[in-house]
């Protein structure tokens, strides 16, 4: 069960914009604000994989989600037989 935080009446606040979020997410947001966002350092292999992937996308060498779903449906139907 998700608990929500209580907020004051919006009419009593001047120009502030309010968003209602679950308490757990609010606490996570406060942790990020307090601790900051850690930088992720990529390995050389990860950098090469990203570069390779970007080149494949530029060439048009990828599947759309619809194409992937059709491919997977065909593969599943062969397995069931």
N, C-alpha and C positions, 0 to 999 in steps of 0.2 A: 504494500500500500504506500502510495506517495503522499507525503505531507507537504502542504503549501505554506509559504510564509505569509504573514498578515501584513498588509500595506495600509497606510493611512488613506483617508478620503482624498481622491485626486483633486477635488474642488478646493481643498485647503492648500494644495501645492501650486505654486505659480506656474512656471514654464517647464517644469520637469515632466519628462515622459516616463511612464511606468510600464514595467513588464512583469508579469506574474510568472514565476518559474518555480519548479519544485525545490524544496529545501536542500535536498542532496546536491542538485546542480548548482544552487547558489553557493553552498559551501565549497564545492569544487572550484567554482569561479574565484572565490576569495583565496583559495590555496594558490591558484595560478597567479593571481594578482600579488600575493605575498612572496611566493617563491620565484616568480618569473617563469618564462618559457625557456627550457633548456635547448641549447643548440645541438642539433644532431650532426655529427661529423661522419661523412660518407667515406667508405673505403674506396680504393682505386677500382676494385671490381664493380662496386655499386655505381660509381661514376661512369664507367665504361658501359654498363648495362643500360643506364639512362640515356646515354648518347646513342647507343645502338637502337633503342626503342624510339627515340625521337626521329632518327633517320628512317626507320620502318614506317612510321606514321606519315612522314613527308612523302614517301614513295607510294603511300596508299596500301601498304602491306599489313592490313589488319582486318579483323572481323567486327562487324557491328554486333550489338547485343542480339538483334533479331536473327542474324546469320548464325551466331553461336548457339542460340536456343534451338534453331532448326537442326544444326549439326548434332547437338547433344540428343535431341529427340530421335534422330535417325539411329544414333549409336545405341540408345537405350532399347529401341524396338528390335534391333538385331540381337541384343543380348537376351531378350525375353523369349525368343523363338526356340 
